[in-house]
Amino acid sequence: MSSTHEPSTTSAGLVSVEDVRQFLFAEARALDDKDWDTWLAFYAPDAEFWMPSWDDDDKLVTDPQSEVSLIYYAHRGGLEDRVFRIRTERSSATSLPEPRTSHNISNVEIIEQVAGECRLRFNWVTFSFRYKTVDTYFGTSFYTLDTSAARPVIKRKKVIFKNDYIHHVVDIYQI
């Protein structure tokens, strides 16, 4: 790990749990700070971002191509478009005042790691304040990191959103 606490990979493309934590904390900080360019840099150009929905039988949908998802982007271009909409106030989820968020991450686990790739999971809670109200969102995320370069990037992000009811539209910065 470098002295700036930025996660890095070894020559074998492996990362430690602490490096993974630092990576996740830095991504969360970029969301909380609304530092969109920094946040987008965490994602590979072909990164998939998926938040499946729950079906009527309380099971997650399994195919973002044929079933309704809460969020699905097949590559980073979708995330870039989402950020553009947030920045230009063309997002139905974002209106003034913009929400203030605090992302909290726990139970970080490396599920599998081979040279150049790391699969992980973690739990998260996000507090979001807007309109004199604090909303709490929570869930579990699964990432696949490309660790083949000096700095890891997200190749796949699957967010399991566990709230049953929400009061308004949820956007990328609240999960």
Secondary structure, DSSP 8 states (H G I E B T S, - for coil): --TT------TTS---HHHHHHHHHHHHHHHHTT-HHHHHTTEEEEEEEEEE-B-TTS-B---TTTS-EEEEESSHHHHHHHHHHHHTT--SS--SS--EEEEEEEEEEEEEEETTEEEEEEEEEEEEEETTEEEEEEEEEEEEEE-SSSS-EEEEEEEEE--S--SS---GGG-
